[in-house]
């Protein structure tokens, strides 16, 4: 293996250093040309924008365009190093024709190798367009040996050699959900000993190969080792099933789900075996289920995203690539938005804002998942941030939830994935760790288990935990289960937790949120496809009442909640817009709480969760960078030009200042402390 990796590293050096004698995708001929100079070099951008590197691993060509954009295009435009690896060739039925066509395109008979090549051509054109504005910008294509013993193709965009594509070219399932043993699913579950390759016509890889389960994990881990990303983007390994009992068809393509599980295993192997590497964070993306939810992107962003999909789909049919297989994926041409996929981008983990909190007076704590472990940073009163430091234990999923206990101790909660030696042992559970004294060390992880009986039933599709703390310092943890209902587990005076209680609700989406109002009444909220449901207390220490309708309009899913006077102020985004909206919810004597009228809070366009602290609002602007505004403030975001992973978090300190934190694409904590209004904050990287 070391020899293979050294050869790959040497190959990358050659590919990114030279610009002559290249294979041009635009013409399919050998060309000799100087690489054009980048008129907007990365060095001219703030360091926080382009620091670090991104590796995306997806199941099929177009998963990145449908489900990871506009994050992808923003990263490319910033000059960030971006590599996308495709696990399968996406050969489908081998017919490169628009869906719904009456007959096979006579110029493109059923041929899986040629159709897979057309998809490759479309991807290269879309990436070239996103990165340079020219879909015909040339690529250099070469073969490299993989760590799993096979061969793969690597493509380097000559005009911007920091943009790479890696084609692993395995056989796809060729069906969305039907049980097909010859697939990533069959390989993961041990139904087949090895999965065959599906080489594309035109690829420089000429010899077919196969991968066992372990060899595929090694191959993906080898790609990570060579590119050493600080941000890994992947699909959702636990996407759920449709049906009342969670036993129906998958809500996503089986290749997306099982491909993501292979990436999970590979990131764990990479983190464990490679010590001299940068820290990395993982971002998970929602797939097909976007089609059932309100649009998350504003029209302009969705239109730009659709434009890249039209390029991939070869919608204009112009022969600009010179390939007999075609210049793109005609199956997408008739409907380049997919099933409402182009109008949305959603994260399935790390999309909540409760990971930054105050401990003892003036001391702040921030938590995130790096390298599959929980990392934390802390800032002493009047001092600087220090970190990251790590809690022991691996397998921690992206995201963290932090809570302050009476006296200033901190509890941190997360979900943890156990891959297990056998496929049936794949499992997610809720875990927590707590300080024994304020500002002291954290104890070991303790498991709260999971409300799911088996992984196969609901694919371990639980939410991130939300946590409430009572006056005694006891925790109650709230969780959305795979049946899309609310569950709760309450800490007992002896320290143990109750079994997961059913609190009802249906059609719950995303992560629940909880907060306590000035009267000491607890509130829990969760979004549905069309509104928001509430669980509230009439008085402190009485049972939660609910679920109750709030009458709030549809949201793009992520919620934030903060106490305000006698109630809780909710923040969310308006579908098809991204504008931040807010409403004040007050508990009363009846089950149904009182809900104020919805108002716009400032900050137009953007996507993902928004953090709040006092009157400060922070979130992802439509450019993908950190934006800040004030409650009732200007409609536009004040933008930092910094790309980041996950969601922002913010706290209002006793001095009246606000501290905001994000995890950059460089896997570093970036913070800013400002007065109560956003103005133009300056972001700082937390030092080691």
C-alpha positions as CSV (number, residue, x, y, z in Angstrom):
1,X,0.0,0.0,0.0
2,X,2.7,2.6,0.8
3,X,4.2,2.1,-2.7
4,X,0.8,2.7,-4.3
5,X,0.2,5.8,-2.3
6,X,3.6,7.3,-3.1
7,X,3.0,6.6,-6.8
8,X,-0.4,8.3,-6.6
9,X,1.2,11.3,-4.8
10,X,3.8,11.6,-7.5
11,X,1.1,11.4,-10.1
12,X,-0.8,14.2,-8.6
13,X,2.3,16.4,-8.6
14,X,2.8,15.7,-12.3
15,X,-0.8,16.3,-13.1
16,X,-1.1,19.6,-11.3
17,X,2.3,21.0,-12.3
18,X,2.1,20.6,-16.1
19,X,-0.3,22.1,-18.7
20,X,1.0,20.6,-21.9
21,X,0.3,17.5,-23.9
22,X,-3.2,17.1,-22.3
23,X,-6.2,15.1,-23.4
24,X,-8.9,17.7,-24.1
25,X,-12.4,16.7,-23.2
26,X,-13.8,19.3,-25.5
27,X,-12.3,17.7,-28.6
28,X,-11.2,14.2,-27.5
29,X,-7.8,15.0,-29.1
30,X,-4.3,15.6,-27.7
31,X,-3.7,19.3,-27.4
32,X,-0.8,21.5,-26.4
33,X,-1.8,24.7,-24.7
34,X,-0.8,26.9,-21.8
35,X,-3.1,26.9,-18.9
36,X,-4.9,30.3,-18.7
37,X,-4.0,32.4,-15.8
38,X,-6.7,32.7,-13.1
39,X,-7.8,36.4,-13.1
40,X,-9.1,36.1,-9.6
41,X,-6.4,34.0,-7.8
42,X,-7.2,32.4,-4.4
43,X,-4.4,34.5,-2.8
44,X,-6.5,37.6,-3.4
45,X,-9.3,36.2,-1.2
46,X,-9.4,36.4,2.6
47,X,-7.5,33.4,4.0
48,X,-10.6,32.1,5.7
49,X,-12.4,31.6,2.4
50,X,-9.9,29.4,0.7
51,X,-8.1,27.8,3.5
52,X,-8.5,24.0,3.7
53,X,-9.7,21.6,1.1
54,X,-12.9,19.7,0.3
55,X,-13.4,16.1,-0.8
56,X,-16.8,15.0,-1.9
57,X,-17.7,11.3,-2.3
58,X,-21.0,10.5,-4.0
59,X,-22.6,7.4,-5.5
60,X,-23.4,8.6,-9.0
61,X,-22.5,11.4,-11.4
62,X,-25.0,14.2,-10.7
63,X,-25.6,13.5,-7.0
64,X,-23.2,16.4,-6.3
65,X,-25.0,18.7,-8.7
66,X,-28.5,17.9,-7.3
67,X,-27.8,17.6,-3.6
68,X,-24.5,19.4,-2.8
69,X,-25.0,22.5,-4.8
70,X,-24.8,25.5,-4.3
71,X,-22.2,24.6,-1.7
72,X,-20.1,23.0,-4.5
73,X,-20.2,26.0,-6.8
74,X,-19.4,28.4,-4.0
75,X,-16.4,26.4,-3.1
76,X,-15.2,26.2,-6.7
77,X,-15.6,30.0,-7.2
78,X,-13.7,30.7,-4.0
79,X,-10.6,28.9,-5.2
80,X,-10.9,26.2,-2.6
81,X,-9.3,22.9,-3.5
82,X,-12.2,20.6,-4.4
83,X,-12.1,16.9,-5.3
84,X,-15.2,14.8,-6.1
85,X,-15.0,11.0,-6.2
86,X,-17.8,9.0,-7.8
87,X,-18.2,5.5,-6.5
88,X,-20.2,4.1,-9.4
89,X,-20.4,4.8,-13.2
90,X,-24.1,5.5,-13.0
91,X,-24.7,3.3,-16.1
92,X,-28.4,2.7,-15.4
93,X,-30.0,1.0,-18.5
94,X,-27.4,2.3,-20.9
95,X,-29.9,4.5,-22.8
96,X,-28.9,8.2,-23.1
97,X,-32.3,9.6,-23.8
98,X,-34.6,12.1,-22.1
99,X,-37.0,10.3,-19.7
100,X,-40.4,9.8,-21.2
101,X,-39.0,9.5,-24.7
102,X,-41.0,7.3,-27.1
103,X,-38.0,5.3,-28.3
104,X,-34.3,4.9,-27.9
105,X,-32.2,7.6,-29.4
106,X,-31.1,6.0,-32.7
107,X,-27.7,7.6,-32.5
108,X,-27.2,6.2,-29.0
109,X,-28.3,2.6,-28.7
110,X,-28.5,0.9,-25.3
111,X,-24.9,0.7,-24.2
112,X,-23.9,1.1,-20.5
113,X,-20.3,2.0,-21.2
114,X,-21.2,4.8,-23.6
115,X,-24.0,6.1,-21.4
116,X,-21.6,6.2,-18.4
117,X,-19.1,8.1,-20.6
118,X,-21.8,10.6,-21.5
119,X,-22.4,11.3,-17.8
120,X,-18.7,11.8,-17.3
121,X,-18.6,14.2,-20.1
122,X,-21.5,16.1,-18.6
123,X,-19.9,16.3,-15.2
124,X,-16.6,17.6,-16.6
125,X,-18.5,20.3,-18.5
126,X,-20.6,21.3,-15.5
127,X,-17.5,21.6,-13.3
128,X,-15.6,23.5,-15.9
129,X,-18.5,25.9,-16.2
130,X,-18.8,26.4,-12.4
131,X,-15.0,26.9,-11.9
132,X,-14.1,28.9,-15.1
133,X,-17.3,29.9,-16.8
134,X,-16.3,27.9,-19.9
135,X,-17.9,24.4,-20.2
136,X,-15.2,23.4,-22.8
137,X,-12.3,24.2,-20.5
138,X,-9.8,21.3,-20.9
139,X,-9.0,18.4,-18.5
140,X,-6.1,16.1,-18.1
141,X,-7.1,12.5,-17.6
142,X,-4.9,9.8,-16.2
143,X,-5.1,6.3,-14.6
144,X,-3.9,5.8,-11.0
145,X,-3.7,2.6,-8.9
146,X,-6.0,2.6,-5.9
147,X,-5.2,1.5,-2.4
148,X,-7.8,-1.3,-2.8
149,X,-5.9,-2.9,-5.7
150,X,-8.0,-1.6,-8.6
151,X,-7.6,1.3,-11.1
152,X,-9.4,4.6,-11.2
153,X,-9.3,7.7,-13.5
154,X,-8.3,11.1,-12.2
155,X,-9.2,14.3,-14.1
156,X,-7.5,17.6,-13.4
157,X,-9.0,20.8,-14.7
158,X,-6.0,22.5,-16.4
159,X,-7.2,26.1,-15.9
160,X,-7.7,25.4,-12.2
161,X,-5.7,22.3,-11.2
162,X,-7.1,22.5,-7.7
163,X,-10.3,21.0,-9.2
164,X,-10.1,17.2,-9.5
165,X,-12.5,14.4,-10.3
166,X,-11.9,10.8,-9.3
167,X,-13.8,8.0,-11.1
168,X,-13.9,4.7,-9.2
169,X,-16.3,3.2,-11.8
170,X,-18.1,0.4,-9.9
171,X,-21.3,-1.1,-11.0
172,X,-24.4,0.7,-9.8
173,X,-27.5,-1.0,-8.5
174,X,-29.5,-0.1,-11.6
175,X,-32.6,0.3,-9.5
176,X,-33.6,2.8,-6.9
177,X,-34.7,0.4,-4.2
178,X,-35.3,-3.1,-5.5
179,X,-33.2,-5.8,-3.9
180,X,-30.3,-6.2,-6.3
181,X,-27.4,-8.2,-4.8
182,X,-25.0,-6.9,-7.5
183,X,-24.8,-3.5,-5.8
184,X,-23.1,-1.4,-3.1
185,X,-26.0,-2.6,-0.9
186,X,-25.2,-6.3,-1.6
187,X,-21.5,-5.7,-1.1
188,X,-22.1,-3.9,2.3
189,X,-24.5,-6.6,3.5
190,X,-22.2,-9.5,2.5
191,X,-24.6,-10.9,-0.2
192,X,-21.8,-10.9,-2.7
193,X,-18.0,-11.4,-2.1
194,X,-17.0,-8.6,-4.5
195,X,-18.5,-5.9,-6.8
196,X,-17.5,-5.6,-10.4
197,X,-16.3,-2.5,-12.2
198,X,-18.3,-0.8,-14.9
199,X,-15.7,0.9,-17.1
200,X,-16.8,3.8,-19.3
201,X,-16.0,4.0,-22.9
202,X,-13.2,6.5,-23.5
203,X,-11.7,6.1,-20.0
204,X,-7.9,5.6,-19.9
205,X,-8.6,2.7,-17.4
206,X,-8.6,-0.5,-19.6
207,X,-8.5,-3.4,-17.3
208,X,-11.6,-4.4,-15.3
209,X,-11.4,-5.1,-11.6
210,X,-13.4,-6.0,-8.6
211,X,-13.5,-4.8,-5.0
212,X,-14.4,-6.7,-1.8
213,X,-16.0,-4.7,0.9
214,X,-12.7,-4.2,2.7
215,X,-11.0,-3.2,-0.6
216,X,-13.6,-0.6,-1.4
217,X,-13.2,0.9,2.1
218,X,-9.4,0.9,1.5
219,X,-9.9,2.6,-1.8
220,X,-12.0,5.5,-0.5
221,X,-9.6,5.9,2.5
222,X,-6.7,6.0,0.1
223,X,-8.3,8.9,-1.8
224,X,-8.8,10.7,1.5
225,X,-5.2,10.1,2.4
226,X,-3.9,11.5,-0.8
227,X,-6.1,14.7,-0.8
228,X,-6.1,15.2,3.0
229,X,-9.3,17.2,3.1
230,X,-10.4,19.4,5.9
231,X,-14.1,19.1,4.9
232,X,-15.6,15.8,3.7
233,X,-19.0,16.0,2.0
234,X,-21.0,12.9,1.7
235,X,-24.6,11.7,1.3
236,X,-26.9,10.5,4.1
237,X,-26.2,7.0,5.5
238,X,-29.4,6.9,7.4
239,X,-32.1,8.4,5.1
240,X,-35.2,6.6,6.6
241,X,-38.0,4.6,5.0
242,X,-41.5,5.7,3.9
243,X,-44.5,4.2,5.6
244,X,-46.2,4.5,9.0
245,X,-44.0,1.9,10.6
246,X,-40.8,2.8,8.8
247,X,-40.8,-0.5,6.9
248,X,-41.6,0.7,3.3
249,X,-39.3,1.8,0.6
250,X,-36.2,3.9,1.2
251,X,-36.6,7.7,1.0
252,X,-33.4,7.8,-1.0
253,X,-31.6,5.8,-3.6
254,X,-30.0,2.6,-2.2
255,X,-26.7,3.5,-3.7
256,X,-26.8,6.9,-2.0
257,X,-27.4,5.3,1.4
258,X,-24.9,2.4,1.2
259,X,-22.4,4.4,-0.7
260,X,-22.5,6.8,2.3
261,X,-22.0,3.9,4.7
262,X,-18.8,2.9,2.8
263,X,-17.6,6.5,3.1
264,X,-18.4,6.4,6.8
265,X,-16.2,3.3,7.2
266,X,-13.5,4.9,5.1
267,X,-13.4,8.1,7.1
268,X,-13.1,6.1,10.3
269,X,-10.2,4.0,8.8
270,X,-8.5,7.2,7.5
271,X,-8.8,8.9,10.9
272,X,-7.5,5.9,12.7
273,X,-4.5,5.0,10.5
274,X,-3.2,8.4,9.3
275,X,-1.9,10.5,12.1
276,X,0.0,13.2,10.2
277,X,-3.0,14.9,8.5
278,X,-5.2,17.9,9.1
279,X,-8.4,17.6,11.2
280,X,-11.5,17.2,9.1
281,X,-15.2,17.7,9.5
282,X,-18.0,15.9,7.7
283,X,-21.1,17.4,6.1
284,X,-24.1,15.1,5.2
285,X,-26.6,16.1,2.5
286,X,-30.3,15.1,2.1
287,X,-31.2,13.4,-1.1
288,X,-34.5,12.4,-2.7
289,X,-36.5,13.4,0.4
290,X,-36.0,17.1,-0.7
291,X,-38.9,16.4,-3.2
292,X,-41.4,16.2,-0.4
293,X,-40.3,19.4,1.4
294,X,-40.7,23.1,0.6
295,X,-38.1,24.6,-1.6
296,X,-35.1,25.8,0.5
297,X,-33.3,28.0,-2.1
298,X,-34.3,31.4,-3.4
299,X,-35.2,31.6,-7.1
300,X,-31.9,33.2,-8.3
301,X,-29.8,30.5,-6.6
302,X,-32.1,27.7,-7.8
303,X,-31.9,29.1,-11.4
304,X,-28.1,29.2,-11.3
305,X,-28.0,25.6,-9.9
306,X,-30.4,24.5,-12.6
307,X,-28.2,26.1,-15.2
308,X,-25.3,23.8,-14.3
309,X,-27.6,20.8,-14.4
310,X,-28.7,21.8,-17.9
311,X,-25.0,21.8,-18.9
312,X,-24.6,18.4,-17.4
313,X,-27.8,17.2,-19.2
314,X,-26.5,18.4,-22.6
315,X,-29.8,20.1,-23.1
316,X,-28.7,22.1,-26.1
317,X,-27.4,19.0,-28.0
318,X,-24.5,21.0,-29.4
319,X,-21.5,18.7,-30.3
320,X,-18.9,20.7,-28.4
321,X,-17.2,17.7,-26.8
322,X,-16.4,15.5,-29.8
323,X,-17.4,12.3,-28.0
324,X,-19.5,9.7,-29.9
325,X,-21.2,9.0,-26.5
326,X,-22.6,12.5,-26.2
327,X,-21.7,15.5,-24.1
328,X,-24.0,14.9,-21.2
329,X,-26.8,12.9,-19.5
330,X,-29.9,13.2,-21.6
331,X,-32.0,11.4,-19.0
332,X,-31.8,14.7,-17.0
333,X,-32.4,16.9,-20.0
334,X,-36.2,16.7,-20.0
335,X,-36.4,17.8,-16.3
336,X,-33.1,19.3,-15.1
337,X,-34.6,20.3,-11.7
338,X,-35.2,16.6,-10.9
339,X,-38.1,16.1,-8.6
340,X,-37.7,19.5,-7.0
341,X,-34.2,18.7,-6.0
342,X,-32.6,21.6,-7.8
343,X,-34.6,24.1,-5.7
344,X,-33.2,22.9,-2.3
345,X,-30.1,22.1,-0.4
346,X,-30.4,20.5,3.1
347,X,-28.0,19.1,5.6
348,X,-29.1,16.0,7.5
349,X,-26.7,16.5,10.4
350,X,-25.0,19.4,12.1
351,X,-27.8,21.8,11.1
352,X,-28.7,23.1,14.5
353,X,-27.3,26.0,16.5
354,X,-27.0,24.9,20.1
355,X,-23.3,24.0,20.2
356,X,-21.9,27.2,21.7
357,X,-22.7,28.0,25.4
358,X,-21.5,29.9,28.5
359,X,-20.3,27.8,31.4
360,X,-19.1,29.6,34.5
361,X,-19.5,33.4,34.3
362,X,-17.6,34.8,31.2
363,X,-16.3,31.4,30.1
364,X,-17.5,30.0,26.7
365,X,-17.4,26.5,25.3
366,X,-17.8,25.5,21.7
367,X,-18.2,21.9,20.4
368,X,-17.9,20.2,17.0
369,X,-17.1,16.9,15.5
370,X,-13.6,16.5,14.0
371,X,-12.1,13.2,12.8
372,X,-15.2,11.4,14.2
373,X,-14.5,12.7,17.7
374,X,-16.0,15.5,19.7
375,X,-13.7,18.5,19.8
376,X,-14.1,21.4,22.1
377,X,-12.7,24.9,22.4
378,X,-12.9,27.1,25.4
379,X,-12.4,30.8,26.1
380,X,-11.6,32.2,29.6
381,X,-13.1,35.5,30.7
382,X,-11.2,38.2,28.9
383,X,-8.8,35.6,27.3
384,X,-8.3,33.9,24.0
385,X,-9.8,30.7,22.7
386,X,-7.9,27.5,23.2
387,X,-8.4,24.2,21.4
388,X,-9.3,21.9,19.9
389,X,-9.2,19.4,22.7
390,X,-10.9,16.1,22.3
391,X,-13.2,13.9,24.3
392,X,-12.2,10.2,24.2
393,X,-14.1,7.9,21.9
394,X,-14.8,7.7,18.1
395,X,-17.8,7.2,15.9
396,X,-19.3,10.5,16.8
397,X,-21.6,11.9,14.1
398,X,-21.4,15.5,12.8
399,X,-22.9,18.0,15.2
400,X,-23.1,18.6,18.9
401,X,-25.6,19.9,21.4
402,X,-24.4,21.8,24.5
403,X,-26.2,22.7,27.7
404,X,-25.3,24.7,30.8
405,X,-26.2,23.0,34.1
406,X,-26.8,25.0,37.3
407,X,-23.5,26.2,38.7
408,X,-21.8,26.4,35.3
409,X,-21.1,22.8,34.5
410,X,-21.5,21.8,30.8
411,X,-23.1,18.8,29.3
412,X,-22.5,17.8,25.6
413,X,-24.7,15.5,23.6
414,X,-24.3,13.8,20.2
415,X,-25.3,10.8,18.2
416,X,-22.7,8.0,17.8
417,X,-22.6,5.4,15.0
418,X,-21.4,1.9,15.6
419,X,-20.4,0.3,12.3
420,X,-20.1,-3.2,13.8
421,X,-18.4,-6.3,12.4
422,X,-21.7,-7.5,10.8
423,X,-24.1,-5.4,8.7
424,X,-26.9,-6.0,11.2
425,X,-24.8,-4.3,13.9
426,X,-24.9,-0.9,12.3
427,X,-26.5,1.4,14.8
428,X,-26.9,5.0,16.0
429,X,-27.4,6.0,19.6
430,X,-27.5,9.1,21.7
431,X,-24.6,9.8,24.0
432,X,-23.7,12.5,26.5
433,X,-20.8,13.6,28.6
434,X,-20.8,16.0,31.5
435,X,-18.3,18.0,33.6
436,X,-18.0,16.9,37.2
437,X,-17.2,20.5,38.3
438,X,-17.4,23.9,36.5
439,X,-14.5,24.4,34.1
440,X,-13.3,20.9,34.9
441,X,-12.7,17.8,32.7
442,X,-15.5,15.9,31.0
443,X,-16.5,12.5,32.2
444,X,-16.7,9.5,29.8
445,X,-19.4,9.2,27.2
446,X,-22.6,7.6,28.5
447,X,-25.2,6.0,26.2
448,X,-28.9,6.9,26.3
449,X,-29.5,4.2,23.6
450,X,-31.9,4.7,20.8
451,X,-35.7,4.3,20.3
452,X,-35.1,2.3,17.2
453,X,-35.4,-1.5,17.5
454,X,-33.3,-2.3,14.4
455,X,-31.4,-0.4,11.8
456,X,-33.1,-2.2,8.9
457,X,-36.6,-1.1,10.1
458,X,-35.9,2.7,10.0
459,X,-32.3,2.9,8.8
460,X,-31.3,4.5,12.2
461,X,-32.9,7.7,11.0
462,X,-32.9,9.6,14.3
463,X,-32.4,13.4,14.7
464,X,-29.8,15.2,16.7
465,X,-30.8,15.4,20.4
466,X,-32.3,18.6,21.9
467,X,-31.8,19.0,25.6
468,X,-33.6,20.8,28.4
469,X,-32.2,21.2,32.0
470,X,-34.4,21.6,35.1
471,X,-33.7,23.5,38.3
472,X,-32.1,20.4,39.8
473,X,-29.7,20.0,36.9
474,X,-31.4,17.0,35.5
475,X,-31.6,16.6,31.7
476,X,-34.5,15.7,29.4
477,X,-33.5,14.8,25.9
478,X,-35.8,15.1,22.9
479,X,-35.4,13.2,19.7
480,X,-37.2,12.7,16.4
481,X,-37.4,9.0,15.7
482,X,-37.6,7.2,12.3
483,X,-41.4,7.2,12.5
484,X,-41.2,11.0,12.5
485,X,-42.6,11.3,16.0
486,X,-41.2,12.9,19.1
487,X,-39.5,10.9,21.9
488,X,-38.1,11.9,25.3
489,X,-35.8,10.4,27.8
490,X,-35.6,12.0,31.3
491,X,-32.7,11.8,33.7
492,X,-33.6,10.4,37.1
493,X,-32.2,11.7,40.4
494,X,-29.9,8.8,40.6
495,X,-28.3,9.7,37.3
496,X,-29.9,7.1,35.0
497,X,-32.3,7.9,32.2
498,X,-35.8,6.7,31.6
499,X,-36.8,4.6,28.5
500,X,-37.7,6.6,25.4
501,X,-41.2,8.0,26.0
502,X,-43.6,8.6,23.1
503,X,-44.7,12.3,22.9
504,X,-46.6,11.9,19.6
505,X,-46.7,14.1,16.6
506,X,-46.4,13.0,13.0
507,X,-44.5,14.1,9.9
508,X,-41.7,15.6,12.0
509,X,-38.7,16.9,10.0
510,X,-35.2,17.9,10.9
511,X,-34.2,18.4,14.6
512,X,-36.5,19.4,17.4
513,X,-35.6,22.5,19.5
514,X,-36.3,23.3,23.1
515,X,-36.1,26.4,25.3
516,X,-37.5,27.6,28.7
517,X,-39.4,30.9,29.0
518,X,-39.0,33.4,31.8
519,X,-41.7,31.7,33.9
520,X,-39.8,28.5,33.8
521,X,-42.1,26.7,31.4
522,X,-40.5,24.4,28.9
523,X,-41.3,24.5,25.2
524,X,-40.4,22.0,22.5
525,X,-41.0,22.6,18.8
526,X,-40.6,20.6,15.6
527,X,-41.3,21.3,12.0
528,X,-43.5,19.3,9.7
529,X,-43.8,19.5,5.9
530,X,-46.5,22.2,6.2
531,X,-46.1,23.9,9.7
532,X,-44.6,23.7,13.2
533,X,-45.9,21.6,16.1
534,X,-45.6,22.7,19.8
535,X,-45.3,20.9,23.1
536,X,-45.5,23.3,26.1
537,X,-46.0,23.3,29.9
538,X,-48.9,25.1,31.6
539,X,-46.7,25.7,34.6
540,X,-43.2,24.6,35.5
541,X,-42.7,21.0,36.5
542,X,-46.0,19.9,34.9
543,X,-46.1,17.5,32.0
544,X,-45.7,18.8,28.5
545,X,-48.9,19.3,26.6
546,X,-49.1,18.5,22.9
547,X,-48.5,18.1,20.1
548,X,-50.5,21.3,19.4
549,X,-50.7,23.1,16.1
550,X,-49.1,26.6,16.0
551,X,-50.7,27.7,12.7
552,X,-47.3,28.8,11.5
553,X,-46.6,28.6,7.8
554,X,-44.3,26.1,6.2
555,X,-40.6,26.6,6.7
556,X,-37.5,25.3,5.0
557,X,-37.2,22.9,8.1
558,X,-34.4,24.1,10.4
559,X,-35.7,25.9,13.6
560,X,-34.0,28.1,16.2
561,X,-35.6,29.0,19.5
562,X,-34.6,31.6,22.2
563,X,-36.4,32.9,25.3
564,X,-38.0,36.3,25.1
565,X,-40.0,37.6,28.0
566,X,-42.9,35.4,28.8
567,X,-42.5,33.4,25.6
568,X,-40.1,31.8,23.1
569,X,-39.1,33.4,19.9
570,X,-38.8,31.0,16.9
571,X,-36.6,31.8,13.9
572,X,-37.0,30.0,10.6
573,X,-36.7,30.6,6.8
574,X,-39.4,31.2,4.3
575,X,-39.6,28.7,1.4
576,X,-38.6,29.8,-2.1
577,X,-36.9,32.8,-0.5
578,X,-34.6,32.0,2.4
579,X,-35.6,35.2,4.2
580,X,-35.4,34.9,8.0
581,X,-38.8,35.0,9.7
582,X,-39.8,35.0,13.3
583,X,-42.8,34.6,15.6
584,X,-43.2,34.8,19.4
585,X,-44.9,31.8,21.0
586,X,-46.4,32.0,24.5
587,X,-47.7,29.1,26.5
588,X,-51.1,29.3,28.2
589,X,-53.8,27.4,30.0
590,X,-54.8,25.5,26.9
591,X,-52.9,22.9,24.9
592,X,-52.6,25.3,21.9
593,X,-50.1,28.1,22.6
594,X,-50.6,31.7,21.5
595,X,-48.6,32.6,18.4
596,X,-47.9,36.1,17.3
597,X,-48.0,37.2,13.7
598,X,-45.1,36.2,11.6
599,X,-42.6,39.0,10.7
600,X,-39.5,39.2,8.6
601,X,-36.4,39.4,10.9
602,X,-33.9,40.7,8.3
603,X,-31.4,38.9,6.2
604,X,-32.8,38.0,2.8
605,X,-32.0,34.8,0.9
606,X,-29.7,32.0,2.1
607,X,-30.3,28.5,3.5
608,X,-29.7,26.4,6.6
609,X,-30.3,27.1,10.2
610,X,-29.9,30.6,11.8
611,X,-28.3,31.3,15.1
612,X,-29.5,34.1,17.5
613,X,-28.2,36.0,20.4
614,X,-30.2,38.9,21.7
615,X,-31.1,40.8,18.6
616,X,-28.3,39.4,16.5
617,X,-29.1,36.9,13.8
618,X,-26.4,34.9,12.0
619,X,-26.8,32.5,9.2
620,X,-25.7,31.4,5.7
621,X,-26.3,34.1,3.1
622,X,-27.2,33.2,-0.5
623,X,-23.5,33.4,-1.3
624,X,-22.9,30.5,1.1
625,X,-20.8,32.7,3.4
626,X,-21.5,33.8,7.0
627,X,-24.0,36.6,7.2
628,X,-25.2,38.7,10.2
629,X,-28.1,41.0,10.7
630,X,-30.3,42.3,13.5
631,X,-33.8,41.5,14.5
632,X,-35.9,43.9,12.5
633,X,-32.7,45.1,10.9
634,X,-31.7,45.7,7.3
635,X,-33.0,43.2,4.7
636,X,-29.5,42.3,3.4
637,X,-26.9,40.3,5.3
638,X,-23.6,41.8,6.4
639,X,-21.4,39.1,4.9
640,X,-18.0,37.9,6.0
641,X,-17.0,36.2,2.7
642,X,-16.2,33.1,4.8
643,X,-17.5,29.7,3.7
644,X,-18.2,27.3,6.6
645,X,-19.6,23.9,7.5
646,X,-22.7,23.1,9.5
647,X,-24.6,25.9,11.2
648,X,-23.5,29.0,13.1
649,X,-24.0,29.4,16.8
650,X,-24.1,32.5,19.0
651,X,-24.5,33.6,22.7
652,X,-25.4,36.8,24.4
653,X,-22.9,37.5,27.1
654,X,-23.6,39.3,30.4
655,X,-21.7,42.3,29.2
656,X,-24.2,42.8,26.4
657,X,-21.8,41.7,23.6
658,X,-22.5,38.7,21.4
659,X,-20.1,36.0,20.4
660,X,-20.7,34.1,17.2
661,X,-18.9,30.9,16.1
662,X,-18.7,28.9,12.9
663,X,-16.6,25.9,11.8
664,X,-14.8,26.9,8.6
665,X,-14.1,24.7,5.7
666,X,-10.6,24.5,7.1
667,X,-12.0,22.6,10.1
668,X,-11.0,25.5,12.4
669,X,-13.2,27.4,14.8
670,X,-13.8,31.0,13.7
671,X,-15.3,33.5,16.2
672,X,-16.3,37.1,16.4
673,X,-17.4,39.2,19.3
674,X,-19.4,42.3,18.6
675,X,-21.8,44.8,20.3
676,X,-25.5,44.0,20.3
677,X,-25.8,45.1,16.6
678,X,-24.0,43.2,13.8
679,X,-22.3,46.1,12.1
680,X,-19.2,44.7,10.3
681,X,-17.8,42.0,12.6
682,X,-14.2,40.8,12.2
683,X,-13.7,37.0,12.4
684,X,-10.8,35.4,14.1
685,X,-9.5,31.8,14.0
686,X,-9.2,30.1,17.3
687,X,-5.5,29.3,17.8
688,X,-4.2,25.9,18.9
